[in-house]
Amino acid sequence: MSALRGKVTLIDFWTYSCVNCLRTLPHLKEWHKRYAAQGLVVIGVHTPEFAFEKDAANVKAAIKEHKLMYPVVLDSSYAIWNLYANHWWPRKILIDHKGMIVYDHVGEGEYAQTERAIQAALRRIGAKRLPKIERDDHVGGGVCHPTTPEAYLGALRGRFANAMIERGHIVNYRRPTMAGDRPALQGAWKVEGEYAQSHGGKLLMPYMAGEVNLVMALSPDARVKKTVEVRRDGKAMVRAEAGDDISFAKKASVVTVDHPRMYRLVFSKQHHGGLLELEVPSGVRVFAFTFGGACA
């Protein structure tokens, strides 16, 4: 940071499977494009939530996919995270030319307010003719209706509809009575700390949302991509409500798991509910569901 004295630095704590982080990336990219020549340095600090996000090749692939042109620091040991006493993804910290923190924002939203803080810091180092900031009607996270809370699928943080989850060995789970907003396992699964790995099972998730995402990866011994069939209320997904990662084969809606990342299963402008039922082939690991709201 001492080498950046005289410039304005925007630090973004993120991780590439976090949906809230991904939603903020277009704004970071735009700020880098607009203000780099005026003295703004955007730095992404990639601090992983899951073990596969520590892999530099996975992070490089995400940087390429999202076309990030500013530097990204690998913070796999949480060194920078701890220096800033951070607890959240995403978090943006703006540091002025003297090395002082002048703005701090956690989560999504407040993009116009963040840009105003950037411009104010740039003016203090002589920046002029800065662009007009458009009105920001974005609600943090875009949530207009209550949504199902994030659901983890590992033993450490998972809360399941199953009466008991056993860790560390393959168990054949019976389908439980579905109630509330808890996921459930059916068939053969092995649950570890961060994830549940299918050995030929189903994953059930009741939800209320406009957007549903699932973080998935292949086990190290799964050398080929795997196809997960996704049904809602016993039927194939409706095309108008299917997420970007859903494709249609004959009468089925499926998602192909080829590398560890977040997969978008549902994306609709309408807030709705249902029961997602995923046929998960052996060798696929599931980590967490995340949900997004929609406005009526």
N, C-alpha and C positions, 0 to 999 in steps of 0.2 A: 504493500500500500504506500510505502514511503516514496516509491518511484512514480506514483500517480499524483503527488502533490502538484497543485496548479490546474488539475483537471477535475471534472465532476464524475464520480463513479457511482453506478447503479449496480448493486449486488442482488442477484436473484437466486434464492435457495429453491431448488426444484429437484424432481426426480422423474424419469421419463415414463413411468407407468401411472403417474398421478393425474387423474382427469382434471383436477382443479389447476394444476401446473400447466397442463397442455392448453387449457383455455386462455391462459395469459400470454402464451408465446407470441401470437400475432401482434400484440401491443408492444412487447419487448423488441421484436424485429422491426416494427415501424419506428420506435424511438431510436434505435441504433441507426436506421437509415436516415432519419431526419436530423439527428443531432451529433453524430460522430464527428463531423467536420467542425462543429462548434465547440468541441471539447468534452463531449460525453463519452465515457467508457462504460459499456455494459459488460458485466462479467456474470456468467452463469456458474453457480456453485452446485454441482450435481452430488447431492448427498442421498444415498440409496435407502429405500425403505425395505426392499427385499434383497436377498443375497445375489440373485442374478443381475441386479442393477450395479453391482460392483465390477462387473466384467467390462473392461474398457471397450472391447469390440461391440458389445451391445449398446453402450452409450454413444460410440461413434456412429453406429447405424441410426440411432434416434436423431442425432444432430444432423445427419445427412437427410433423413426423411423429412424433418421439419425445417430444413434449409436455414439453420442458424449460422449467421456470419460473424457473430461475436465470440470471444473465447469462452470456453467452458472448462472449469477446474474439476478434476475428479477428487471428491472428498469422501472416499470410501471408508476411511477410518474415523470420520466425524470430527476431524481436527478443526476445520474452519467453523463447522456447525457449533461446536462447543465454545470456541473463542467468542462467538457472537451470542452465546447463551440462547441458541435458537431452539424452538419446539414445534415449528410448523412448516408445512409445504402448502402453497408457496409463500415466501416472504420476500419483500423487496426493501432494501435499505439503501438510502441515498446519502452519499458522503460528499461534502463540498471540497473546494480546492485547498482548504486548510486541514483536511482530514477529519472534520467533524460530521457526525451523523445529523442530518437536517430533516430527514423524513423517514418514516418507518411504516410499512403497511403489511398486514397479514391477510392472506387469502385472495380471492378474486375481487373484482369491482374497483370502484373509485379510480378509474383510469384517467379521467380528466383531472382529478385532484392530484394524482401522481405526476401527470405531465406538467401541471402548473408548478409543482415543486421543482421539477427538472429545469423548467425554463427560468425560474427565479434563481436557481443556483448557477445556471449558465450566464445570466445577465451580470452576476457578480464577478465574472471573469471576462466581461466585455462582449458577450454575444449580443448581436443585434439582428433585427428583421426576422424574428422568430415567428413561425406560422401560427395562425389562429387555432385555438384549441376548440374542437367541436364539442357541443353539448353531450354530456354522457348520461344516457337514460338507462344504462346497464345497472341492474340490481345485482348485488354481489352473488355470483353463482347463477343468476338468472332464475331464481326460485320464486314462483308466484303461488305455488301450492305446496303443502307439506309433502315431503317425499320420504321414501323408505331410507333409513340411515345406512351408512356404509356397513357392509357385512364381511368380516374376515372369515377365512376358511381353513386356518391353521389351528393347532391346539392351543397356542399361546393366547390368541385374542378372539378365537371363534366362539360364537354362541349359536348352537344348533337346535333344531326342533327335535332331533333324536334324543332319547332319554339319556344315553351315555355314549361318549366318544372315547375310543381307546387310541392311544398314541403309540406309534412305532412298529405296528405289525398289521397285516392285512385282516380286515374284519368284513364279514358279509352283513350289511345293515338292512333291516326291514324298513319299509316305507312307514314313517310315523304319521300321525294325524297332523296336518298342516294348520298352524294357527299363528297369528301375529305376523312378525316380519323376520322370522329366523329361517335360514336355509336348512336344507336337510340332505342327507346322503342316503342313497338306496343302492344295494348291490355291493360289490367288492371295492373297498377303499383302504388306503393306508394313510393315516393322518400324521403329519409331522408338525414341527413348531410353526412354520410359516405357511404351510400349504397342505392340501389333501391331494393325494395321487390316486387316480383311478386304476383299478385292475379289472375294469369291466363293470361300470356302475352308472347310476344316474345322479344328477345334481338338481335339486328342486329349490326354487326361490320365489316366494310370493312378493309382489312389489306394488307400489303406487308411485308412478313417476312418468316423465316424458322421455327419459333417457336411461338406459341400463348398460353398464360396461362391466366386463369381467377380465381380470388379469389372469393370463394363462401362460404356461410354458411346457416344453417337452422335458421328460426325464432324460438324463445323460445317455441312457441306452436306447432311447427312441431315435433312430437314425433317419427316419422319414417323417414328413409332415402327417398330421392326423386331422381327421374330419369329425367335428362335433355337430350332431344334429340338434337344432333348437326348435322347441315347440312352445306355444303359449296357449294355455287352456286346452291342451290336447291336440292342437292343430298347428300347421305350419304358420310361420310368421306372415302377416300381411305386408306386401311389398312396400306400401306407403309408410309403414311404421318400422320397417327393418333398418337396423344400423348399417353403417358403412361396410362392416366386415361380414355381413350376411350375404350369401349367394344362394341361388335357387337351383336345385337339381331335381328334375321331374316334379314331384309334388312335395319335396322336402326343402326346408330352409336350413342351411348349414353354415358353419364357420370353419375355416381351415387354420389350424394352429401350426405355424412354421418356425416362429422364434418367440422368445419371451417378451411380452408386451401387454398392453391393454387392448382388448378387443371390444368394439362397440356392437352390442346386440340389438338394442332398441333405440330408435331416434324418431320422436314424434313431436309435433307442435301441440298436440293435445295431451293433457294430463289424464292418465288412465291406469288401470290396475289389471292384474292377472297373475297367473302362476306360470313361471318359466320352468320348463322341464328339459334338461340337457342330457342327451345320450353321450357320455364321455368315454371314448375308447381307452384301453389300457395304455399307460405311458404319458398321459396328459395330467399336468399339475394345475390346480386351480388355487388362486391366492386370495382374491377379494372381489366383491361386487361393489361398484359405486353407482350412484344414481344422480340424475339431474332433473330439475323441475321444468315445467312448461306453463305458459300463461294461457288462460282460456281466451 
